[in-house]
Every structure is written in structure tokens, then in C-alpha cells.
Amino acid sequence: MSDWETLLAILGLTLITVVTRGFFLLPERELPLPAWLKRGLRYAPLAALSAVIAPEVLMTQGALISTWQDARLPAIAAGTVYYFWRRGMLGTILVGMAVFLPLRVALGW
């Protein structure tokens, strides 16, 4: 691509980003949403988080994990147990990493 085409692509992507992210800020009054859409939007953050985390946890180089000797699996189990026990996000991360790091570094999982 030439410099001119690169600049045009950057400006176009900038315009699209500003319009899509600022779309709900443009009207002067709140846009009415149907009740079914409001209920569905409550699950959007969970769906997005699952879509990002699940492939990272369950796959290695585009294929499903084929062995139980993967440090991610015990770390997920420990983090999940801690979360349901204490309901703390920071503790969940710390417990998961406390299990993950020794398995990864010491055992090479």
C-alpha cells in the first residue's frame, strides 16, 4: 500500500470507530429499548469474556488440549473453587496464578 492509501485507511477506520462508539451519545433523549433486548444485553459481558477466555484456556496452537498435564487446567479448577468459596476476584486470580506458575515453571507443564 502506498502512503496515501494507508492514511485513507486509518482515517476511514477512525471515522467508523468514532461513529459506532459515539452512536448512543448523539441523541438528546434516551433511546427506548424493548424489554427482551435489555434482558439479552445483560449477558453480553459474560458472553464476550467467555469468547476470549475459552479458546485461550482450552486450546493450544489451534487444537484442543490433548493432555491433562497442562498447568492451565488445575489453575482453572483452583480459581473456580476459590471464587465460589469467597466470591473475590483478586483472590481468584492470585489462587489461579499460585497454582499455574509452579506447575509451569517447576514441572514444565
C-alpha distances in whole Angstrom, upper triangle without the diagonal:
4,7,8,6,6,10,11,10,12,15,15,16,18,20,20,22,24,25,26,28,29,31,34,35,34,38,41,43,42,41,44,43,45,47,45,42,43,45,41,39,42,40,37,37,38,36,33,35,36,33,31,34,36,33,33,37,37,34,33,30,30,34,37,39,42,44,46,45,42,43,41,44,47,45,44,48,49,47,48,51,51,49,52,55,54,51,49,45,45,48,46,43,46,48,45,43,47,47,44,43,47,46,42,43,47,47,43,43
4,5,5,6,9,10,11,12,14,15,17,18,20,21,23,24,26,27,29,30,31,35,35,35,38,41,43,43,42,45,44,46,49,47,44,45,47,44,41,44,43,39,39,41,39,36,37,39,35,34,37,39,36,36,40,40,38,37,34,34,37,40,42,45,47,49,49,45,46,44,47,50,47,47,50,52,49,50,54,53,52,54,57,56,53,51,47,47,50,48,45,48,50,47,46,49,50,46,46,49,48,45,46,49,50,46,46
4,6,5,6,9,10,11,12,14,15,16,18,20,21,23,24,26,27,28,30,33,33,33,36,39,42,42,41,44,43,46,48,47,43,44,46,43,41,43,42,38,38,40,39,35,37,38,35,34,37,39,36,36,39,41,38,37,34,35,38,41,43,46,48,50,49,46,46,44,47,49,47,46,50,51,48,49,53,52,51,53,56,54,52,49,46,46,49,47,44,46,49,46,45,48,49,45,45,48,48,45,45,49,49,46,46
4,5,5,6,9,10,11,12,14,15,17,18,20,21,23,24,26,27,28,32,32,31,34,37,40,40,39,42,42,44,47,46,42,43,45,42,40,42,42,38,38,40,39,35,37,39,36,34,38,40,37,37,41,42,40,39,36,36,40,43,45,48,50,51,51,48,48,45,48,51,49,48,51,52,50,51,54,54,52,54,57,55,52,50,47,47,50,49,46,48,51,48,47,50,51,48,47,51,50,47,48,52,52,49,48
4,5,5,6,9,10,10,12,14,15,16,18,20,21,22,24,25,27,30,30,30,33,36,39,38,37,40,39,42,44,43,39,40,43,40,37,40,39,35,35,38,36,33,35,36,33,32,35,37,34,34,38,39,37,36,33,33,37,39,42,45,47,49,48,45,45,43,46,49,46,45,49,50,47,48,52,52,49,52,55,53,50,49,45,45,48,47,44,46,49,46,45,48,49,45,45,49,48,45,46,50,50,46,46
4,5,5,6,9,10,11,12,14,15,16,18,20,21,22,24,26,29,29,29,32,35,38,37,36,39,38,41,43,42,38,39,41,38,36,38,37,33,33,35,34,30,32,34,31,29,32,34,32,32,36,37,34,34,31,31,35,37,39,42,45,46,46,42,42,40,43,46,43,42,46,47,44,45,49,48,46,49,52,50,47,45,42,42,45,43,40,43,45,43,41,45,46,42,42,46,45,42,43,47,47,43,43
4,5,5,6,9,10,10,12,14,15,16,18,20,21,22,24,27,27,27,30,33,36,35,35,38,37,40,42,42,38,39,41,38,35,38,37,34,33,36,34,31,33,35,32,30,34,36,34,34,37,39,37,36,34,34,37,40,42,45,47,48,48,44,44,42,45,47,45,44,47,48,45,46,50,49,47,50,52,51,48,46,42,42,45,44,41,44,46,44,42,46,47,44,43,47,47,44,45,48,49,46,45
4,6,5,6,9,10,11,12,14,15,17,18,20,21,22,26,26,25,28,31,34,34,33,36,35,38,40,40,36,37,39,37,34,37,36,33,33,35,34,30,33,35,32,30,34,36,34,34,38,39,37,37,34,34,37,40,42,45,47,49,49,45,45,43,45,48,46,44,48,49,46,47,50,50,47,50,53,51,48,46,43,43,46,45,42,45,47,45,44,47,48,45,45,49,48,45,46,50,50,47,46
4,5,5,6,8,10,11,12,14,15,16,18,20,21,24,25,24,28,31,33,33,31,34,34,36,38,37,33,35,37,34,31,34,33,29,30,32,30,27,29,31,28,27,30,32,30,30,34,35,33,33,31,30,34,36,38,41,44,45,45,42,42,39,42,44,42,41,44,45,43,43,47,46,44,47,49,48,45,43,40,40,43,42,39,42,44,41,40,44,45,42,42,45,45,42,43,47,47,44,43
4,5,5,6,9,10,10,12,14,15,16,18,20,23,23,23,27,29,32,31,30,33,33,36,38,37,33,34,36,33,30,33,32,28,28,31,29,26,28,30,27,26,29,31,30,29,33,35,33,33,31,30,34,36,38,41,43,45,44,41,40,38,40,43,40,39,43,44,41,42,45,45,42,45,47,46,43,41,37,38,41,39,37,39,42,39,38,42,43,40,40,44,43,40,42,45,46,43,42
4,6,5,6,9,10,11,12,14,15,16,18,21,21,21,24,27,29,29,29,32,32,35,37,36,32,33,36,33,30,33,33,29,29,32,31,27,29,32,29,28,31,34,32,32,36,37,36,36,34,33,37,39,41,44,46,47,47,44,43,41,43,46,43,42,45,46,43,44,47,46,44,46,49,47,44,42,39,39,43,41,39,42,44,42,41,45,46,43,43,47,46,43,45,49,49,46,45
4,5,5,6,9,10,11,12,14,15,16,20,20,20,23,26,28,28,27,30,29,32,34,34,30,31,33,31,28,31,31,27,27,30,29,26,28,30,27,27,30,32,31,31,35,36,34,35,33,32,35,37,40,43,45,46,46,43,43,40,42,45,42,41,44,45,42,43,46,46,43,45,48,47,43,42,39,39,43,41,39,42,44,42,41,45,45,42,43,47,46,43,45,49,49,46,45
4,5,5,6,9,10,11,12,14,15,18,19,19,22,26,27,27,26,29,28,30,33,32,28,29,31,28,26,28,28,24,24,27,25,22,24,27,24,23,27,29,27,28,31,32,31,32,30,29,32,34,36,40,42,43,43,39,39,36,39,41,39,37,41,42,39,39,43,42,39,42,45,43,40,38,35,36,39,37,35,38,40,38,37,41,42,39,39,43,43,40,41,45,45,42,41
4,5,5,6,9,10,11,12,14,17,17,17,21,24,26,25,25,28,27,30,32,32,28,29,31,29,26,28,28,24,24,27,26,23,25,28,25,24,28,30,29,29,32,34,33,33,32,31,35,36,38,42,44,44,44,41,40,37,40,42,39,38,41,42,39,39,43,42,39,42,44,43,39,38,34,35,38,37,35,38,40,38,37,41,42,39,40,43,43,41,42,46,46,43,42
4,5,5,6,9,10,10,12,15,15,15,18,21,23,23,22,26,26,29,31,31,27,28,30,28,25,28,28,25,25,28,27,24,27,29,27,26,30,32,31,31,35,36,35,36,34,33,37,38,40,44,46,47,47,43,43,40,42,44,42,40,43,44,41,41,45,44,41,43,46,44,41,39,36,37,41,39,37,40,43,40,40,44,45,42,43,46,46,44,45,49,49,46,45
4,6,5,6,8,10,10,14,15,15,18,21,23,22,21,24,23,26,28,28,24,25,27,25,22,25,25,22,22,25,24,21,24,26,24,23,27,29,28,29,32,33,32,33,32,31,34,35,38,41,43,44,44,41,41,37,39,42,39,37,41,42,39,39,42,42,39,41,44,42,39,38,34,36,39,37,35,39,41,38,38,42,43,40,41,45,44,42,44,47,47,45,43
4,6,5,6,8,10,13,13,14,17,21,22,21,20,23,23,25,27,27,23,23,26,24,21,23,23,20,20,23,22,19,21,24,22,21,24,27,26,27,30,31,31,32,31,29,33,34,36,39,41,42,42,39,38,35,37,39,37,35,38,39,36,36,39,39,36,38,41,39,36,34,31,32,35,34,32,35,37,35,35,39,40,37,38,42,41,39,41,45,45,42,41
4,6,5,6,8,11,11,11,15,18,20,19,19,22,22,25,27,27,24,24,26,25,21,24,25,21,21,25,24,21,23,26,24,24,27,30,29,30,33,34,34,35,34,33,36,37,39,43,45,45,45,42,41,37,40,42,39,37,40,41,37,38,41,40,37,39,42,40,37,35,32,33,37,35,34,37,39,37,37,41,42,39,40,44,44,42,43,47,47,45,43
4,6,5,6,9,10,9,13,16,18,17,16,20,20,23,25,25,22,22,25,23,20,23,24,21,21,25,24,21,24,27,25,25,28,30,30,31,34,35,35,36,35,34,37,38,40,44,46,46,47,43,42,39,41,43,41,38,41,42,39,39,42,41,38,40,43,41,38,37,34,35,38,37,36,39,41,39,39,43,44,41,43,46,46,44,46,49,50,47,45
4,6,5,8,10,11,13,17,18,17,15,18,17,20,23,22,18,19,22,20,17,20,20,17,18,21,20,18,21,23,21,21,25,27,27,28,31,32,32,33,33,31,34,35,37,40,43,43,44,40,39,36,38,40,37,35,38,39,36,35,39,38,35,37,40,38,35,34,31,33,36,34,33,36,38,36,36,40,41,39,40,44,43,41,43,47,47,44,43
4,6,7,8,10,13,16,17,16,15,18,18,21,22,22,19,18,21,19,16,18,19,16,16,20,19,17,19,22,21,21,24,26,26,27,30,31,31,33,32,31,34,35,37,40,42,42,42,39,38,35,36,38,36,33,36,37,34,33,37,36,33,35,38,36,32,31,28,30,33,32,30,33,36,34,34,38,39,37,38,42,42,40,42,45,45,43,41
4,6,5,7,10,13,14,14,14,17,17,21,23,23,20,19,22,21,18,20,22,19,19,23,22,20,23,26,24,24,27,30,30,31,33,35,35,37,36,35,38,38,40,44,46,46,46,42,41,38,40,42,39,37,40,40,37,36,40,39,35,37,40,38,34,33,30,32,35,34,33,36,39,37,37,41,42,40,41,45,45,43,45,48,49,46,45
4,5,6,8,11,12,12,11,14,14,18,20,21,17,17,21,20,17,19,21,18,19,23,22,20,23,26,25,25,28,30,31,32,34,36,36,38,37,36,38,39,41,44,46,46,47,44,43,39,41,43,40,38,40,41,38,37,40,40,36,38,41,39,35,35,32,34,37,36,35,38,40,39,39,43,43,42,43,47,47,45,47,50,50,48,46
4,6,7,10,10,8,8,11,12,16,18,19,15,15,18,18,15,17,19,17,18,21,21,20,23,25,25,25,28,30,31,32,34,36,36,38,38,37,39,39,41,45,46,46,47,44,43,39,40,42,39,37,39,40,37,36,39,38,34,36,39,37,33,33,30,32,36,34,34,37,39,38,38,42,43,41,43,46,46,45,47,50,50,48,46
4,6,8,9,9,10,14,15,19,21,22,19,18,21,21,18,20,22,20,20,24,24,23,25,28,27,27,30,32,33,34,36,38,39,41,40,39,42,42,44,47,49,48,49,45,44,41,42,44,41,39,41,42,38,38,41,39,36,37,40,38,34,33,31,33,36,35,35,38,40,39,39,43,44,42,44,47,48,46,48,51,52,50,48
4,7,9,10,10,14,16,20,22,23,20,20,23,23,20,23,25,22,23,27,27,25,28,31,30,30,33,35,36,37,39,41,41,43,42,41,44,44,46,50,51,51,52,48,47,44,45,47,44,42,45,45,42,41,44,43,40,41,44,42,38,37,35,37,40,39,38,41,44,42,43,46,47,46,47,51,51,49,51,54,55,53,51
4,6,7,8,11,14,17,20,22,19,18,22,22,20,22,25,23,24,28,28,27,29,32,31,32,35,37,38,39,41,42,43,45,45,43,46,46,48,51,53,53,54,50,49,46,47,49,46,43,46,46,43,42,45,44,40,41,44,42,38,38,36,38,41,40,40,43,45,44,45,48,49,48,49,53,53,51,53,57,57,55,53
4,7,9,12,15,19,21,23,21,20,24,24,22,24,27,25,26,30,30,29,31,34,34,34,37,39,40,41,43,45,46,48,48,46,49,49,50,54,56,55,56,53,51,48,49,51,48,45,47,48,44,43,46,45,41,42,45,43,39,39,37,39,42,42,41,44,46,45,46,49,51,49,51,55,55,53,55,59,59,57,55
4,6,9,12,16,18,20,18,17,21,22,20,22,25,24,25,28,29,28,30,33,33,34,36,38,40,41,42,44,45,47,47,46,48,48,50,53,55,54,55,52,50,47,48,49,47,44,46,47,43,42,44,43,40,40,43,41,37,37,36,38,41,40,40,43,45,45,46,49,50,49,50,54,54,53,55,58,58,57,55
4,6,9,13,14,17,15,13,17,18,16,18,21,20,21,25,25,25,27,30,30,31,33,35,37,38,39,41,42,44,45,43,45,44,46,50,51,51,52,48,47,44,44,46,43,41,43,43,40,38,41,40,36,37,40,38,34,34,33,35,38,37,37,41,42,41,43,46,47,46,48,51,51,50,52,55,55,54,52
4,6,10,12,15,12,12,16,16,15,17,20,19,21,24,24,24,26,28,28,29,32,34,35,36,38,39,40,43,43,41,43,43,45,48,50,49,51,48,47,43,44,45,43,40,42,43,40,38,41,40,37,37,40,38,35,35,33,36,39,38,38,41,43,41,43,46,47,46,48,51,51,50,52,55,55,53,51
4,7,9,12,10,10,13,15,14,16,19,18,21,23,23,24,27,28,28,30,32,34,35,37,38,39,41,43,44,42,43,43,45,48,50,49,51,48,47,43,43,45,43,40,42,43,39,38,40,40,36,36,39,38,34,35,34,36,39,38,38,42,43,42,43,46,47,46,48,52,51,50,53,56,55,54,51
4,6,8,6,7,10,11,10,13,15,15,18,20,20,21,24,25,25,27,29,30,32,34,35,36,37,40,41,38,40,39,41,45,46,46,48,45,44,40,40,42,40,37,38,40,37,35,37,37,33,33,37,36,32,33,31,34,37,35,36,39,40,39,41,44,44,43,46,49,48,47,50,53,53,51,48
4,5,5,6,9,10,11,13,15,16,19,20,20,22,24,25,25,28,30,30,32,34,35,36,38,41,41,39,40,39,41,44,46,45,48,45,44,40,40,42,40,37,38,40,37,35,37,37,34,33,36,36,32,33,32,36,38,36,37,40,41,40,42,45,45,44,46,50,49,48,51,54,53,52,49
4,5,5,6,9,10,11,14,15,18,19,19,21,23,24,25,27,29,29,32,34,34,35,37,40,41,38,39,38,40,43,45,44,46,43,43,39,38,40,38,35,36,37,35,32,34,35,31,30,33,33,29,31,30,34,35,34,35,38,39,38,40,43,43,42,45,48,47,47,50,52,51,50,47
4,6,5,6,9,10,12,13,16,17,17,19,21,22,22,25,27,27,29,31,32,32,34,37,38,35,36,35,37,40,42,41,43,41,40,37,36,38,37,33,34,36,33,30,33,34,30,29,33,32,29,31,30,33,35,33,34,37,37,36,38,41,41,40,43,46,45,45,48,50,49,48,45
4,5,5,6,9,10,11,14,15,15,16,19,20,20,23,25,25,27,29,30,31,32,35,36,34,35,34,36,39,41,40,42,39,39,35,35,37,35,32,33,35,32,30,33,33,29,29,32,32,28,30,28,31,34,31,32,36,36,35,37,40,40,39,41,45,44,43,46,49,48,46,43
4,5,5,7,9,10,13,14,15,16,19,20,21,23,24,25,28,29,30,31,33,36,37,35,36,35,36,40,41,40,42,39,38,35,34,36,34,31,32,34,30,28,31,31,27,27,30,29,26,27,26,29,31,29,30,34,34,33,35,38,38,38,40,43,43,42,45,48,47,46,43
4,6,6,8,10,12,13,13,16,18,18,19,22,23,23,26,28,28,29,31,34,36,33,34,33,34,37,39,38,40,37,36,33,32,34,32,29,30,31,28,26,28,29,25,24,28,27,24,25,24,28,30,28,29,32,33,31,34,37,36,36,39,42,41,41,44,46,45,44,41
4,5,6,7,10,11,11,13,15,16,16,19,21,21,23,25,26,26,28,31,32,30,31,30,32,35,36,35,38,35,34,31,30,32,31,27,28,30,27,25,28,28,25,24,28,28,24,26,24,28,29,27,28,31,32,30,32,35,35,34,37,40,39,39,42,44,43,42,39
4,5,5,8,10,10,11,14,15,15,18,19,20,22,24,25,26,28,31,32,30,31,30,32,35,36,36,37,34,34,30,30,32,30,26,28,30,26,25,27,28,24,24,28,27,23,24,22,26,28,26,26,30,30,29,31,34,34,33,36,39,38,37,40,43,42,41,38
4,6,7,8,10,11,13,14,16,17,19,20,22,24,24,25,27,30,32,30,31,29,31,34,35,34,36,33,32,28,28,30,28,24,26,27,24,22,24,25,21,21,24,23,20,21,19,23,25,23,24,27,28,27,29,32,32,31,34,37,36,36,39,41,41,40,37
4,6,5,6,9,10,11,12,15,16,16,19,20,21,22,24,27,29,26,27,26,27,30,32,31,33,30,29,25,25,27,25,22,23,25,22,20,22,23,19,19,23,23,19,20,19,22,24,21,22,26,26,24,27,30,29,29,31,34,33,33,36,38,38,37,34
4,5,5,6,9,10,10,12,14,15,17,19,20,21,23,26,27,25,26,25,27,30,32,31,32,29,29,25,25,27,25,22,24,26,22,21,24,24,21,22,25,24,21,21,19,22,24,22,22,26,26,25,26,30,30,28,31,34,33,32,35,38,37,36,33
4,5,5,6,9,10,11,12,14,16,17,18,20,22,24,26,24,25,24,26,29,30,29,30,27,26,23,23,25,23,20,22,23,20,18,22,21,18,19,23,22,18,18,16,19,21,19,18,22,23,21,23,26,26,25,28,31,30,30,32,35,35,33,31
4,5,5,6,9,10,10,12,15,16,16,17,19,23,24,23,23,22,23,26,27,26,28,25,24,20,20,22,20,17,19,20,17,15,19,19,16,17,20,20,16,17,15,18,19,17,17,21,21,19,22,25,24,23,26,29,28,28,31,33,33,31,29
4,5,5,6,9,10,10,13,15,15,16,18,21,22,20,21,20,22,25,26,26,28,25,24,20,21,23,21,18,20,22,19,17,21,22,19,19,23,23,20,20,18,21,23,19,20,23,24,21,23,26,26,24,27,30,29,28,31,34,33,32,29
4,5,5,6,9,10,12,13,15,16,17,20,21,19,21,20,22,25,27,26,27,24,24,20,21,23,21,18,21,22,19,18,22,22,19,21,24,24,21,20,18,20,22,19,19,22,23,21,22,26,25,24,26,29,28,27,30,33,32,30,28
4,5,5,6,8,11,11,12,14,16,18,20,19,20,19,20,23,24,24,25,21,21,17,18,20,18,15,17,19,16,15,19,19,16,18,21,21,18,17,14,17,19,16,15,19,19,17,18,22,22,20,22,26,25,24,27,30,29,27,25
4,5,5,6,8,10,10,11,13,17,18,17,17,16,17,21,22,21,23,20,19,15,16,18,17,13,16,18,15,14,18,19,16,17,21,21,18,19,16,18,20,16,16,20,20,17,19,22,21,20,22,25,24,23,26,29,28,26,24
4,6,6,7,9,11,11,12,15,16,14,16,15,17,20,22,22,23,20,20,17,17,20,19,16,19,21,18,17,21,22,20,21,25,25,22,22,19,21,23,19,19,22,22,19,21,24,23,21,24,27,25,24,27,30,29,27,24
4,6,7,7,9,11,12,14,15,14,16,15,16,20,22,21,22,19,18,15,16,19,17,15,18,20,17,17,21,21,19,21,24,24,21,21,17,19,21,18,16,20,20,17,18,22,21,19,21,24,23,21,24,27,27,25,22
4,6,5,6,9,10,13,14,14,15,14,14,18,19,18,19,16,15,11,13,15,13,11,14,16,14,14,17,18,16,18,21,21,19,18,15,17,18,15,13,17,17,14,15,19,18,15,18,21,20,19,22,24,24,22,19
4,5,5,6,8,11,13,12,12,11,12,15,17,16,18,15,15,11,12,15,14,11,14,16,15,14,18,19,17,19,22,23,21,21,18,20,20,17,16,19,19,15,17,20,19,16,19,22,20,19,23,25,24,22,19
4,5,5,5,8,10,8,9,9,10,14,16,16,17,14,15,12,13,16,15,13,16,19,17,17,21,22,21,22,25,26,24,24,21,22,23,20,18,21,21,17,18,22,20,17,20,22,20,19,22,25,23,21,18
4,6,6,7,9,9,11,10,10,14,15,15,16,12,12,9,11,15,13,12,15,17,16,16,20,21,20,22,24,25,23,22,19,20,21,17,16,18,18,15,15,18,17,14,16,19,17,15,19,21,20,18,15
4,6,8,11,11,11,9,9,12,13,12,13,10,10,6,8,11,10,8,12,14,13,13,17,18,17,19,22,23,21,21,18,19,19,16,14,17,16,12,13,16,14,12,15,17,15,14,18,20,18,17,14
4,7,10,10,8,6,6,9,11,11,12,10,11,8,8,12,12,10,13,16,15,15,18,20,20,21,24,25,23,23,21,22,22,19,18,20,19,15,17,19,17,15,17,19,17,16,20,21,19,18,14
4,7,6,5,4,5,9,11,12,13,11,12,10,11,15,15,14,16,19,18,19,22,23,23,25,27,28,27,26,24,25,25,21,20,22,22,18,18,21,19,16,18,20,18,16,20,22,20,17,14
4,6,5,6,6,9,11,13,13,10,12,11,12,16,16,15,18,20,20,21,24,25,25,27,29,30,29,28,25,26,26,23,21,23,22,19,19,21,19,16,17,19,17,14,18,20,18,15,12
4,6,8,9,12,14,16,16,13,16,14,16,20,19,19,22,24,24,24,27,29,28,30,33,34,32,31,28,28,29,26,24,26,26,22,21,24,22,19,20,22,20,17,20,22,20,17,15
4,7,9,12,15,17,18,15,17,16,17,21,21,19,22,25,24,24,28,29,28,30,33,34,32,31,28,29,30,27,25,27,27,23,23,26,24,21,23,25,22,20,23,25,23,20,18
4,6,8,12,14,15,14,16,15,15,19,20,19,21,24,24,23,26,28,28,29,32,33,32,32,29,30,30,27,25,27,27,23,23,26,23,20,23,24,21,19,23,25,22,19,17
4,6,9,11,13,11,14,13,12,16,17,16,18,21,21,20,23,25,25,26,29,30,29,29,27,28,28,24,23,25,24,21,22,24,21,19,21,23,19,18,22,23,21,19,15
4,6,8,9,8,11,10,10,13,15,14,15,18,19,19,21,24,24,25,27,29,28,28,26,27,26,23,22,23,22,18,19,21,18,16,18,19,16,15,19,20,17,15,12
4,7,9,9,13,13,12,15,17,16,17,20,21,21,23,26,26,27,29,31,31,31,29,30,29,25,25,26,24,21,22,23,20,18,20,21,17,17,20,21,17,16,13
4,5,7,10,11,10,12,15,15,16,18,20,20,22,24,25,26,28,30,30,30,28,28,27,24,23,24,22,19,20,21,17,16,18,18,14,14,18,18,14,13,10
4,6,8,9,7,9,12,12,12,15,17,17,18,21,22,23,24,27,27,27,26,26,24,21,21,22,19,16,18,18,15,13,16,16,12,13,16,16,13,13,9
4,6,9,8,9,12,13,13,15,17,18,19,21,23,24,25,27,27,27,26,26,24,21,20,21,18,16,16,16,13,11,13,13,9,10,13,13,9,9,6
4,5,6,8,9,11,12,14,15,16,18,20,21,23,24,25,25,25,23,23,22,19,18,18,16,13,13,15,11,9,11,12,8,8,12,13,10,9,5
4,6,6,6,9,10,11,12,14,16,17,18,21,22,23,23,22,20,19,18,16,14,15,13,10,10,11,8,5,8,9,5,6,9,11,9,8,5
4,6,5,6,9,10,10,12,14,15,16,18,20,21,20,20,17,18,17,14,12,14,12,9,9,11,9,6,9,11,9,9,12,14,13,12,9
4,5,5,6,9,10,11,12,14,15,17,18,20,20,20,18,19,17,14,14,15,13,10,12,13,10,9,12,13,10,11,15,16,14,14,10
4,5,5,6,8,10,11,12,14,16,16,18,19,18,17,18,16,13,13,13,11,8,10,10,7,7,11,11,9,11,14,14,13,14,11
4,5,5,6,8,10,11,12,14,15,16,16,16,14,14,13,10,9,10,8,4,7,8,5,5,9,10,9,10,13,14,14,14,12
4,6,5,6,9,10,10,12,14,15,15,15,13,14,13,9,10,11,9,6,9,11,9,9,12,14,13,13,17,18,17,17,14
4,6,5,6,9,10,11,12,14,15,15,15,16,14,10,12,13,10,8,11,12,9,10,14,15,13,15,18,19,18,19,16
4,5,5,6,9,10,11,12,13,13,13,13,11,8,10,10,7,6,9,9,7,9,13,13,13,15,17,18,17,19,16
4,6,5,6,9,10,10,10,10,9,10,8,5,7,8,6,5,8,9,9,10,13,15,14,16,18,20,19,20,18
4,5,5,6,9,10,10,11,10,12,10,7,10,12,9,8,12,13,12,13,16,18,17,19,22,23,22,23,20
4,5,5,6,9,10,11,12,13,11,8,12,12,9,10,13,13,12,14,18,18,18,20,23,23,23,24,21
4,6,5,6,7,8,9,10,7,6,9,10,7,9,12,12,12,14,17,18,18,20,22,23,23,24,22
4,5,5,5,6,7,9,8,5,9,11,9,10,13,14,14,16,19,20,20,22,24,25,25,26,24
4,6,6,9,10,13,11,9,13,14,12,13,17,17,17,19,22,23,23,24,27,28,28,28,26
4,6,9,11,13,10,10,14,14,12,14,17,17,17,19,22,23,23,25,27,28,28,29,27
4,5,9,10,8,9,12,13,11,14,16,16,17,19,22,23,24,25,27,28,29,30,28
4,7,9,8,8,11,13,12,14,17,17,18,20,22,24,24,26,28,29,30,30,28
4,6,5,6,9,10,11,12,14,15,17,18,20,22,23,24,26,27,28,29,27
4,5,5,6,9,10,11,12,14,16,16,18,21,22,22,24,26,27,27,25
4,5,5,6,9,10,11,12,14,15,16,19,20,21,22,24,25,25,24
4,5,5,6,8,10,10,12,14,15,17,19,20,21,22,24,24,23
4,6,5,6,9,10,11,12,14,16,17,18,20,21,22,23,21
4,6,5,6,8,10,10,12,15,16,16,18,20,21,20,19
4,5,5,6,9,10,10,13,14,15,16,18,19,20,19
4,5,5,6,9,10,12,13,14,16,17,18,19,17
4,5,5,6,9,11,11,12,14,16,16,17,15
4,5,5,6,9,10,10,12,13,15,15,14
4,6,6,7,9,10,11,12,14,15,14
4,6,6,7,9,11,11,12,13,12
4,6,5,6,9,10,10,11,9
4,5,5,6,8,9,10,10
4,5,5,5,7,9,9
4,6,6,5,6,6
4,6,6,5,5
4,6,5,8
4,6,8
4,6
4
